[in-house]
Amino acid sequence: MPSQLDALIRGQRTSRILLLALGFSIALMLWQIARWTEETALAELHERSSTQLSFYVASLQGQLQKYEFLPELLATNKQLVKLLENPGDRDLTDALNRYLETINRISDASDTYLMNDAGLTIAASNWQSERPFVGRNFSYRPYFKEAMKGHLGRYFALGTTSQKRGYYFAYPVRSMERILGAVVIKINMAPNEEKWSRSEDEFLVTDPDGVIFITTNKGWRYKTLGPLPDEVLERIRASRRYSDAELSSLGAVTLTAAQGRLIRPAETGRTEYLSLEQMMPEAGWKVHILADTSQVGVRVTWSVLTAAVIFGIAVLFVMFLMQRHKRLRERERFERQAKKNLELNEARIRAILEGAQAGVLTMNDQGLIEFANSRAQELFGYQQKELSGHSFIAFFAESQKNEAEKTLHAAETGVVVRELDARHKDGSIFPVELSVGSLKLHDGRKRIATIHDISFAKRQEAELRQAHDLLEVRVAERTRDLSETNVRLIREIEEHQRTEAALRQAQDELIQAAKMAALGQMATGISHELNQPLAAIRSYADNARALIDHERKEDATWNLTQISELTERMAQISSQLKVFSRKTKGRLVSVSLTAAIDHSLGILASRIKETQAEILKQMPETELYVMADMVQLEQVLINLIGNALQAVEPQSERRVEIVAVSSDDSVAITIRDTGSGIAPDHLPRVFDPFFTTKEEGCGLGLGLSISHRIVESINGELMANNYMDGGAIFTLTLPSVETPEEKTG
């Protein structure tokens, strides 16, 4: 009994030790998680804030650079020199006031005014306002002093007359190398402040003395980050830079952190901000961003709570990975099968076209030849490049051209068969049987014609007529011979009918194969775009169910919100496919180039992600509009960008550059890739139908040919070349319009 009691006591003691060790391990783990979460959250906050700060600095720099050149340009106006030399001329003063007012309105500046060499304002854009600058002396302003030294003056201050903040640019007005005065542009910086006030972060801009003069927090305006020495305060008041502002300190307490400096302004209580700053050396400013760190603590709390159920989540995650792996295998199998079907369809189309005993031609809806098989080239005596782009009607005898045109138009409602006289390259005329039908593809309606040389049949008919005449004379003697001849004729006619039926069947199979190829390509794209959101939706749904079981309603609500957003994304994908697949009206209208490029990139998003290519888009600040058909333009852009993505896929550097440049009456869009380029001997043929350097099964070689036809139909130009630094570059030139309202029927 004592030994059992001792064993029990030792076991309890060991259990307590293990529990303590486990508790200590859990506590250590939670502490490590909390510390890691805090560091990670601060790092992410630092990265986001740094990006926001760069955007804000770029916005301020752009605002200043927009007006920096204007004073120097105004200083070249002879009217300013005349008024400075004749300050008492009222007509000249009035004319210059109106001129400055016009310049101020066009440039959207705050004020524009002219000062003589004594700092007295003699003309101003606000000459009709209640408190005009005319007659006021601003010689004490540093921007004026700098301009009188012959340099561009810069200064930010609170206007003593308007009591409005602004940034001043001043430039000397010279006559014969003598400085007569200065012209000044004042910029209102308030719009930048209002624009960024909607941000969840606080932005500050301080002058070299540390005074806050631009801020998204109005209560901090004209405050200082720290106490200023008395001599600095006295100097600022003497310059009247901020009028009668108190210039008190925010009383911020500075803390340290691994990801940067943390500050706690006195008036915000215990709220801490991550502080980042960046210099603007041209203006002498320092731009600050203060990011609220309260969400960091919330994130740490949630991370610690989540750690308690981490093993359960891990099991769910493993199950999710297994299910996802199964779906990926199924999708890969489906893609392989779809690709195989596509390759079979393409091979079948080529075999049908090249193996047909009759000539086969494909034309666009205008009757221009796009493709001719080898039999058609043999019948007419022309090569493919000689036939492409020419009117189908031109290859018939003059007396038969009207009938050929009627046959072409009649094919819109069904298959039409005619016997016409065709013209060979050498000028000879030969009879043919022409069968024309209509084929509707994703890129428009096409005509397909089969041509059978019936010279032999015609000769047989002539011989038959001659035999018939002879039989009329010798009917009694040659009754048996006539019957046998009739039997042979009937057999030949039946064989001819069977040949015709076979040709029609081949034509129907060609149409059906083309449709199946298009459906195969669409199915692959839709599957790739929709499977990813569907997989995520299932994962979020499973997580939500588990969270509801644990009565974590807020987390479950977040998962349901993600499901809603993913369904919205799927709706957007469906909407993009619907817009892209709609039937074009064929009208040229004013089209936004930016919208066309963005929509094309949206449709190609899955291929871009799969290729891991970098898309560099360089567009002018002003919106560009071109005269085109939106659907056709998007089709051309998708073809060119898609070819560029395929070209860079095997390269280590995968980059596609899209640059738009506007000239007087046209817009040039260049699409450059970092692929291997186009072989010099292939450049003259890249726009030929069925010319391709891709592997078999990767395309019919019709994309660039169709794109070239589309561009020509909208009065544009498409050229291909190799870039000097490597890769291919395609240049698309289209007519431009100034406004979206300009359009033509």
C-alpha positions in Angstrom: 0.0 0.0 0.0 2.7 2.6 0.8 4.4 1.7 -2.5 1.2 2.2 -4.5 0.5 5.5 -2.7 4.0 6.6 -3.5 3.5 5.7 -7.2 0.2 7.6 -7.3 1.8 10.7 -5.8 4.7 10.4 -8.2 2.3 10.1 -11.1 0.3 13.1 -10.0 3.5 15.1 -9.6 4.6 14.0 -13.1 1.2 15.0 -14.5 1.4 18.4 -12.9 4.9 18.9 -14.3 3.7 17.9 -17.7 0.7 20.2 -17.5 2.9 23.0 -16.3 5.3 22.3 -19.2 2.4 22.2 -21.7 1.0 25.4 -20.3 4.3 27.1 -20.5 4.8 25.8 -24.1 1.4 27.1 -25.1 2.0 30.4 -23.4 5.4 30.6 -25.2 3.8 29.7 -28.5 1.0 32.3 -28.0 3.7 34.9 -27.1 5.7 34.1 -30.2 2.6 34.2 -32.4 1.6 37.5 -30.9 5.1 39.0 -31.5 5.3 37.6 -35.0 1.8 38.8 -35.8 2.6 42.3 -34.5 5.9 42.5 -36.5 4.2 41.2 -39.7 1.2 43.6 -39.3 3.6 46.5 -38.8 5.7 45.4 -41.8 2.5 45.3 -44.0 1.4 48.6 -42.7 4.8 50.0 -43.4 4.8 48.7 -47.0 1.2 50.0 -47.6 2.0 53.3 -46.1 5.2 53.6 -48.1 3.3 53.1 -51.3 0.6 55.6 -50.3 3.3 58.1 -49.4 5.0 57.7 -52.8 1.6 58.2 -54.5 1.0 61.4 -52.5 4.5 62.7 -53.2 4.0 62.0 -56.9 0.7 63.8 -56.9 2.3 66.9 -55.2 5.2 66.8 -57.6 2.9 66.5 -60.6 0.8 69.5 -59.4 4.0 71.7 -59.0 5.5 70.5 -62.3 2.3 71.4 -64.1 2.7 75.1 -63.4 6.5 75.4 -63.0 7.1 76.4 -66.6 4.2 78.9 -66.9 5.9 82.0 -65.3 8.9 81.7 -67.5 6.5 81.4 -70.6 4.5 84.4 -69.5 7.7 86.4 -69.0 8.3 86.2 -72.8 5.1 88.2 -73.5 6.0 91.6 -74.8 2.9 93.2 -73.2 4.4 92.6 -69.7 7.6 94.4 -70.7 5.6 97.3 -72.2 3.6 97.8 -69.0 6.6 97.6 -66.8 8.3 100.3 -69.0 5.0 102.4 -69.1 3.3 101.7 -65.7 0.9 104.6 -66.1 -0.7 103.4 -69.4 -4.3 102.6 -68.3 -5.3 100.9 -71.6 -2.2 98.7 -71.5 -2.9 97.9 -67.8 -6.6 97.0 -68.5 -5.6 94.8 -71.4 -2.9 93.0 -69.4 -5.4 92.5 -66.4 -7.8 90.8 -68.8 -5.0 88.7 -70.4 -3.8 87.5 -66.9 -7.4 86.8 -66.0 -7.7 84.6 -69.1 -4.4 82.8 -68.4 -5.5 82.2 -64.8 -8.8 80.7 -65.9 -7.3 78.5 -68.6 -4.5 77.2 -66.3 -6.8 76.8 -63.3 -4.3 78.7 -61.1 -5.3 80.5 -58.0 -3.9 83.9 -59.0 -1.5 85.4 -61.6 0.0 88.8 -61.2 2.8 91.1 -62.3 5.1 93.1 -60.0 7.6 95.9 -60.8 11.1 95.9 -59.5 10.0 97.5 -56.3 7.6 94.6 -55.5 4.4 96.6 -56.3 1.7 94.7 -58.1 0.7 96.6 -61.3 -1.6 93.9 -62.9 -3.4 90.9 -61.6 -5.9 88.2 -62.6 -8.1 89.2 -59.6 -8.3 92.8 -60.6 -12.1 92.7 -60.4 -12.4 90.9 -57.0 -13.2 92.5 -53.7 -9.6 92.4 -52.6 -7.4 92.6 -55.7 -3.6 92.4 -55.6 -3.2 95.5 -57.8 -1.5 98.3 -55.8 -0.2 95.9 -53.1 3.5 95.5 -52.4 4.9 92.0 -51.9 8.6 92.8 -52.0 9.1 91.1 -48.6 8.2 87.7 -50.1 11.2 85.4 -50.7 9.9 84.3 -54.2 10.1 88.0 -55.3 13.6 88.4 -54.0 14.7 85.2 -55.7 13.1 86.3 -59.0 14.8 89.7 -58.9 18.1 87.8 -58.7 17.3 86.3 -62.1 16.2 82.8 -60.9 12.9 81.0 -60.7 11.4 81.8 -57.3 9.5 79.2 -55.2 7.6 79.7 -52.0 4.7 78.4 -50.0 2.7 80.7 -47.7 -0.6 81.9 -46.5 -1.8 84.8 -48.7 -1.8 88.1 -46.7 -4.5 89.5 -48.9 -6.6 86.4 -49.8 -5.9 84.5 -46.5 -5.6 81.4 -48.7 -2.7 79.0 -48.8 -0.8 78.6 -52.0 2.5 77.8 -53.7 4.1 80.6 -55.6 6.3 80.5 -58.7 7.9 83.8 -59.8 10.1 84.5 -62.8 12.0 87.7 -63.8 10.7 89.8 -66.7 13.7 91.1 -68.7 14.3 93.7 -71.3 17.7 93.9 -72.8 19.2 91.8 -70.0 17.7 94.2 -67.4 15.2 92.8 -64.9 12.1 95.0 -64.9 10.0 93.0 -62.5 8.5 89.5 -61.9 5.5 87.6 -63.0 4.0 85.3 -60.3 1.7 82.2 -60.5 -0.1 81.1 -57.2 -1.3 77.5 -57.0 -4.1 76.4 -54.7 -2.9 73.2 -53.0 -6.3 72.6 -51.2 -7.6 70.2 -53.8 -4.8 67.8 -53.1 -5.6 68.0 -49.4 -9.3 67.4 -50.0 -8.5 64.5 -52.3 -6.5 62.6 -49.7 -8.7 63.5 -46.8 -10.9 60.5 -47.6 -7.9 58.2 -46.8 -7.9 56.3 -43.5 -4.3 57.5 -42.9 -3.2 61.0 -42.0 -1.0 62.9 -44.4 1.2 65.9 -43.5 3.4 68.3 -45.4 5.9 70.3 -43.4 8.2 73.2 -44.4 11.9 73.2 -43.6 11.1 74.6 -40.1 8.7 71.6 -39.3 5.5 73.6 -39.6 2.5 71.6 -40.9 0.8 73.6 -43.7 -1.0 70.8 -45.6 -2.8 68.0 -43.7 -5.8 65.7 -43.9 -6.5 66.5 -40.3 -7.6 70.2 -40.2 -6.9 70.4 -36.4 -3.2 69.9 -37.1 -2.9 72.7 -39.7 -0.2 75.3 -38.7 1.0 73.0 -35.9 4.5 71.9 -35.5 5.8 68.3 -35.0 7.9 69.6 -32.1 8.6 72.8 -30.2 10.4 75.4 -32.3 13.1 77.8 -31.0 12.0 81.3 -30.3 14.3 82.7 -33.0 12.7 80.4 -35.6 9.2 81.5 -34.5 10.2 85.1 -34.7 11.6 84.7 -38.2 8.4 83.0 -39.4 6.2 85.7 -38.0 8.4 88.4 -39.5 8.1 86.8 -43.0 4.3 86.7 -42.5 4.4 83.3 -44.1 1.5 82.0 -42.0 -0.1 85.3 -41.1 -1.3 85.2 -37.4 -1.3 81.4 -37.0 -0.3 80.3 -33.4 2.2 77.6 -34.6 1.8 75.5 -31.5 3.3 72.0 -31.1 1.4 68.7 -31.5 3.1 67.4 -28.4 3.8 64.1 -30.1 5.6 61.4 -28.1 8.1 59.4 -30.2 8.4 55.6 -29.7 10.6 53.1 -31.5 9.6 50.0 -33.4 11.3 47.5 -35.7 9.4 48.7 -38.8 9.9 52.5 -38.2 9.1 55.3 -35.9 5.9 55.3 -33.8 4.4 58.6 -32.6 1.6 59.4 -30.3 0.2 63.0 -30.7 -1.0 64.4 -27.3 -4.5 65.4 -28.6 -5.2 61.8 -29.9 -4.9 60.2 -26.5 -3.3 56.7 -26.6 -3.7 56.4 -30.4 -0.3 55.5 -31.9 0.7 56.1 -35.6 3.4 54.6 -37.7 5.3 57.6 -39.1 7.0 57.6 -42.5 8.4 60.6 -44.3 9.9 61.5 -47.7 11.7 64.6 -48.9 10.6 66.8 -51.8 14.0 68.6 -52.4 12.7 70.8 -55.2 10.1 72.4 -53.0 12.1 72.0 -49.7 9.2 70.1 -48.2 9.0 66.9 -46.2 5.9 64.7 -46.7 4.7 62.5 -43.8 2.2 59.7 -43.5 0.8 58.7 -40.1 -0.8 55.2 -40.3 -3.1 54.2 -37.4 -1.8 51.1 -35.7 -5.0 50.3 -33.8 -5.7 47.4 -36.2 -2.4 45.9 -35.4 -3.6 45.2 -31.8 -6.8 43.7 -33.1 -4.9 41.5 -35.5 -2.7 40.3 -32.7 -5.7 39.4 -30.5 -7.3 37.5 -33.3 -4.1 35.6 -34.1 -3.8 34.5 -30.5 -7.4 33.3 -30.4 -7.0 31.5 -33.7 -3.9 29.6 -32.5 -6.2 27.7 -30.0 -8.0 25.9 -32.9 -5.0 25.8 -35.3 -4.9 22.0 -35.4 -8.6 21.7 -36.3 -8.0 24.3 -39.1 -5.0 22.3 -40.2 -7.0 19.2 -40.7 -9.6 21.1 -42.7 -6.9 22.6 -44.7 -5.3 19.2 -45.5 -8.7 18.0 -46.6 -9.1 21.0 -48.7 -5.7 20.5 -50.3 -6.6 16.9 -51.1 -9.9 17.9 -52.7 -8.2 20.7 -54.6 -5.5 18.3 -55.9 -8.2 16.0 -57.1 -10.0 18.8 -58.9 -6.7 20.0 -60.5 -6.1 16.5 -61.8 -9.6 16.3 -63.2 -9.2 19.8 -64.8 -5.8 18.8 -66.3 -7.4 15.7 -67.8 -10.2 17.7 -69.3 -7.8 20.3 -70.7 -5.7 17.5 -72.3 -8.8 16.0 -73.8 -10.0 19.3 -75.1 -6.6 20.1 -76.6 -6.5 16.7 -78.3 -10.0 17.2 -79.7 -8.9 20.6 -81.0 -5.8 19.2 -82.7 -7.9 16.5 -84.3 -10.5 19.0 -85.5 -7.7 21.2 -87.0 -6.1 18.2 -88.7 -9.4 17.1 -90.1 -10.1 20.6 -91.5 -6.7 20.7 -93.2 -7.2 17.2 -94.6 -10.6 18.0 -95.9 -9.5 21.3 -97.5 -6.3 19.8 -99.1 -7.8 16.4 -99.9 -11.0 17.7 -101.7 -11.1 16.8 -105.4 -12.8 20.2 -106.1 -11.4 23.6 -105.6 -12.3 25.2 -102.2 -12.3 29.0 -101.6 -13.2 30.9 -98.5 -14.3 34.5 -98.7 -15.3 37.3 -96.3 -18.8 38.9 -96.5 -17.5 41.3 -99.2 -16.5 38.5 -101.5 -12.8 38.9 -101.1 -10.8 35.7 -101.2 -9.1 34.7 -97.9 -8.0 31.1 -98.6 -7.7 28.8 -101.6 -6.8 25.1 -101.5 -4.2 23.6 -103.9 -6.9 22.3 -106.3 -8.4 25.9 -106.6 -4.9 27.3 -107.3 -4.4 24.7 -110.0 -7.8 25.4 -111.6 -7.2 29.2 -111.9 -3.4 29.1 -112.4 -2.7 31.5 -109.5 -0.7 31.1 -106.2 -2.4 31.7 -102.8 -0.8 35.1 -102.4 -2.1 36.1 -105.9 -5.7 35.1 -105.0 -5.8 36.5 -101.4 -7.5 39.8 -101.2 -9.0 39.8 -104.7 -12.6 39.7 -105.6 -14.0 36.3 -106.2 -16.1 37.6 -109.1 -12.9 38.8 -111.0 -12.0 35.2 -111.8 -15.0 34.6 -114.1 -15.6 35.5 -117.7 -16.9 39.0 -118.4 -20.3 37.7 -119.6 -20.6 35.6 -116.4 -19.6 38.2 -113.7 -23.2 39.3 -113.1 -24.3 35.7 -112.6 -21.4 35.1 -110.2 -22.3 38.1 -108.2 -26.0 37.0 -108.0 -24.8 33.6 -106.9 -22.7 35.1 -104.1 -25.6 37.2 -102.8 -28.1 34.3 -103.0 -25.8 32.2 -100.8 -26.9 34.2 -97.8 -30.1 32.2 -97.5 -28.7 28.8 -98.4 -26.4 26.8 -100.7 -26.6 27.8 -104.3 -25.3 25.8 -107.3 -24.6 27.3 -110.7 -22.7 26.4 -113.9 -20.5 29.3 -115.0 -17.5 30.0 -117.2 -14.3 30.7 -115.2 -11.2 32.5 -116.4 -7.7 31.0 -116.2 -4.5 33.1 -115.6 -3.5 32.5 -119.2 -6.9 34.0 -120.3 -8.5 30.8 -121.3 -12.2 30.1 -120.4 -13.3 26.9 -118.9 -16.7 25.7 -117.5 -17.1 25.0 -113.8 -19.8 23.9 -111.4 -19.9 26.5 -108.6 -21.5 25.7 -105.2 -21.6 28.7 -102.7 -22.7 28.5 -99.1 -22.6 30.7 -96.0 -20.7 29.9 -92.8 -21.1 31.9 -89.6 -18.0 32.0 -87.4 -17.1 33.9 -84.3 -15.2 36.5 -86.4 -18.1 37.1 -88.8 -20.0 35.6 -91.7 -17.9 33.8 -94.3 -18.6 32.4 -97.8 -17.3 29.0 -98.8 -17.3 28.0 -102.5 -16.5 24.6 -104.1 -15.5 24.7 -107.8 -15.5 21.6 -110.0 -14.0 21.7 -113.5 -16.8 20.3 -115.7 -14.8 20.6 -119.0 -14.8 16.9 -119.4 -18.6 16.7 -118.6 -19.2 19.4 -121.1 -17.2 17.6 -123.7 -19.2 14.5 -122.9 -22.4 16.5 -123.3 -21.3 17.8 -126.7 -20.4 14.3 -127.8 -23.8 13.1 -126.5 -25.5 15.8 -128.6 -23.5 14.7 -131.6 -24.4 11.1 -131.0 -28.0 12.1 -130.5 -28.1 13.8 -133.9 -26.5 10.8 -135.5 -28.9 8.5 -133.7 -31.8 10.5 -135.1 -30.6 9.6 -138.6 -29.7 6.0 -137.8 -32.2 5.3 -135.1 -33.3 2.0 -136.6 -29.8 0.7 -137.1 -28.3 1.9 -133.8 -31.1 1.3 -131.3 -29.0 -1.0 -129.2 -26.0 1.3 -129.3 -28.1 4.2 -128.2 -29.5 2.3 -125.3 -26.0 1.4 -124.1 -24.9 5.0 -124.5 -27.9 6.2 -122.5 -27.0 3.7 -119.8 -23.4 5.0 -119.7 -24.7 8.6 -119.6 -27.1 7.8 -116.7 -24.2 6.2 -114.8 -22.0 9.2 -115.3 -24.8 11.5 -114.2 -25.4 9.4 -111.1 -21.6 9.4 -110.4 -21.6 13.2 -110.8 -24.5 13.5 -108.4 -22.8 11.3 -105.9 -19.6 13.5 -106.2 -21.7 16.6 -105.7 -23.3 15.0 -102.6 -19.9 14.1 -101.3 -18.6 17.6 -101.8 -21.6 19.1 -100.0 -21.2 16.6 -97.2 -17.5 17.6 -97.0 -18.5 21.3 -96.9 -21.0 20.6 -94.0 -18.3 18.7 -92.1 -15.9 21.6 -92.6 -18.4 24.0 -91.1 -19.2 21.7 -88.2 -15.5 21.1 -87.5 -14.8 24.8 -87.4 -17.7 25.3 -85.0 -16.4 22.5 -82.8 -12.9 24.0 -82.8 -14.3 27.4 -81.6 -16.4 25.7 -78.9 -13.3 23.8 -77.7 -11.3 27.0 -77.3 -14.2 28.7 -75.5 -14.7 25.8 -73.2 -11.0 25.8 -72.2 -11.0 29.5 -71.3 -14.3 29.4 -69.5 -13.2 26.4 -67.5 -10.0 28.0 -66.5 -11.6 31.3 -65.5 -14.5 29.8 -63.5 -13.0 26.7 -61.8 -10.7 28.9 -59.7 -13.5 31.0 -58.1 -15.6 27.8 -57.7 -12.9 26.1 -55.8 -12.5 29.1 -53.5 -16.3 29.3 -53.0 -16.4 25.7 -51.9 -13.5 26.3 -49.5 -15.1 29.4 -48.0 -18.4 27.5 -47.7 -16.8 24.6 -45.8 -15.0 27.1 -43.5 -18.2 29.0 -42.9 -20.0 25.8 -41.9 -17.2 24.9 -39.5 -17.2 28.4 -38.0 -21.0 28.4 -37.5 -20.6 25.1 -35.7 -18.2 26.9 -33.4 -20.6 29.8 -33.1 -18.1 32.2 -34.7 -20.7 34.1 -36.5 -18.5 37.1 -37.4 -15.9 34.9 -39.1 -18.6 32.9 -40.9 -20.1 36.2 -42.1 -16.6 37.2 -43.5 -16.4 33.9 -45.3 -19.9 34.4 -46.8 -18.8 37.9 -47.9 -15.8 36.4 -49.7 -18.2 34.0 -51.4 -20.4 36.9 -52.5 -17.3 38.7 -53.9 -16.2 35.6 -55.8 -19.7 35.2 -57.4 -19.5 38.8 -58.4 -16.1 38.0 -60.0 -17.7 35.1 -61.9 -20.5 37.4 -63.1 -17.9 39.8 -64.3 -16.1 37.0 -66.3 -19.5 36.0 -67.8 -20.2 39.6 -68.6 -16.8 40.0 -70.3 -17.4 36.9 -72.4 -20.9 38.0 -73.3 -19.7 41.5 -74.4 -16.8 40.0 -76.4 -19.0 37.4 -78.1 -21.8 39.8 -79.1 -22.4 40.3 -82.8 -20.8 43.5 -84.2 -23.0 46.0 -86.1 -20.1 46.8 -88.4 -20.4 50.6 -87.7 -17.4 52.8 -87.1 -17.9 54.9 -84.0 -15.7 56.8 -81.5 -14.1 54.1 -79.2 -12.1 54.7 -76.0 -8.7 53.1 -76.6 -8.0 52.7 -72.9 -11.3 50.9 -72.4 -10.6 48.6 -75.4 -7.1 47.7 -74.1 -8.3 47.2 -70.5 -11.2 45.0 -71.6 -8.9 42.9 -73.8 -6.4 42.5 -70.9 -9.4 41.5 -68.7 -10.3 38.7 -71.1 -6.7 37.6 -71.3 -6.2 37.8 -67.5 -6.0 34.0 -67.1 -3.4 33.6 -69.9 -1.4 36.5 -68.4 -1.5 34.9 -65.0 -0.6 31.5 -66.4 2.3 32.9 -68.5 3.5 35.0 -65.5 4.2 37.8 -68.0 4.7 41.4 -66.9 2.3 43.8 -68.7 3.7 47.3 -69.1 1.0 49.8 -70.4 2.0 53.3 -71.3 -0.9 55.6 -72.2 -1.0 59.4 -72.5 -2.7 61.3 -69.6 -5.5 62.5 -72.0 -8.1 59.9 -73.0 -7.6 58.7 -76.6 -10.5 58.0 -78.9 -10.2 56.2 -82.2 -12.7 55.6 -85.1 -13.3 51.8 -85.0 -15.7 49.0 -84.2 -15.3 48.2 -80.5 -15.8 44.4 -80.9 -13.4 44.2 -83.9 -10.8 46.4 -82.2 -10.9 44.2 -79.1 -10.5 41.1 -81.3 -7.4 42.5 -82.9 -5.9 43.6 -79.6 -6.6 40.1 -78.0 -5.0 38.4 -81.0 -1.8 40.6 -80.9 -1.5 40.5 -77.1 -2.2 36.7 -77.0 0.5 36.1 -79.7 2.9 38.2 -77.6 2.1 36.2 -74.5 2.8 33.0 -76.4 6.1 34.4 -77.7 7.4 35.3 -74.2 6.3 32.1 -72.5 9.6 30.1 -73.1 11.7 33.2 -72.3 13.3 33.9 -68.9 12.2 37.6 -69.2 8.5 37.7 -69.9 7.4 41.2 -70.6 4.8 42.7 -73.0 4.8 46.4 -73.6 1.7 48.3 -74.8 2.4 51.9 -75.8 -0.1 54.4 -77.3 1.1 57.6 -79.1 -1.2 60.2 -80.6 -0.3 62.3 -83.6 -2.4 64.9 -85.5 -5.0 62.6 -87.0 -4.1 59.1 -85.9 -3.1 57.0 -82.9 -0.3 54.4 -83.0 -0.5 51.4 -80.7 2.7 49.3 -80.4 2.7 45.9 -78.8 6.2 44.6 -78.2 7.3 41.3 -76.6 10.6 40.0 -75.3 10.3 36.8 -77.3 12.7 35.5 -79.9 11.3 37.7 -82.6 10.2 36.9 -86.2 12.6 35.3 -88.7 13.5 37.9 -91.5 12.2 35.5 -94.2 8.9 35.1 -92.4 8.1 38.9 -92.0 6.6 39.3 -95.5 4.3 36.3 -94.8 3.1 36.9 -91.3 -0.3 38.2 -92.5 -0.9 35.4 -95.0 -3.8 33.1 -94.2 -2.7 29.7 -92.7 0.9 30.9 -92.4 2.1 29.9 -88.9 5.4 29.0 -87.2 3.6 27.4 -84.2 3.6 23.7 -83.5 0.8 21.6 -85.0 -2.3 22.0 -82.9 -1.4 25.4 -81.7 -3.4 27.4 -84.3 -4.5 27.5 -87.9 -2.4 30.6 -88.8 -5.6 32.7 -89.4 -5.3 35.1 -86.4 -2.9 37.7 -87.9 -4.5 37.4 -91.4 -8.0 38.1 -89.9 -6.6 41.0 -87.7 -5.0 42.5 -90.8 -8.3 42.4 -92.7 -10.2 43.9 -89.8 -7.6 46.8 -89.5 -7.8 47.5 -93.2 -11.7 47.5 -93.0 -11.6 50.3 -90.4 -9.2 52.4 -92.4 -6.2 51.5 -90.2 -2.8 49.9 -90.8 -1.1 46.9 -89.1 2.6 46.3 -89.5 5.0 43.7 -88.1 8.8 44.1 -87.4 11.6 43.0 -85.1 12.7 45.4 -82.2 16.4 46.4 -82.2 16.8 45.0 -78.6 15.1 41.7 -79.5 11.5 40.5 -79.7 8.7 41.3 -82.1 6.8 44.6 -82.3 3.5 45.1 -84.0 2.3 48.6 -84.8 -1.5 49.3 -85.1 -2.4 52.7 -86.6 -6.0 53.9 -86.4 -7.7 57.2 -87.2 -8.2 59.4 -84.1 -11.1 61.6 -83.0 -11.0 64.4 -80.5 -14.1 63.7 -78.5 -16.4 60.6 -77.9 -19.3 62.4 -79.6 -17.6 62.5 -83.0 -18.7 59.4 -84.9 -19.8 58.3 -88.3 -22.5 55.9 -89.5 
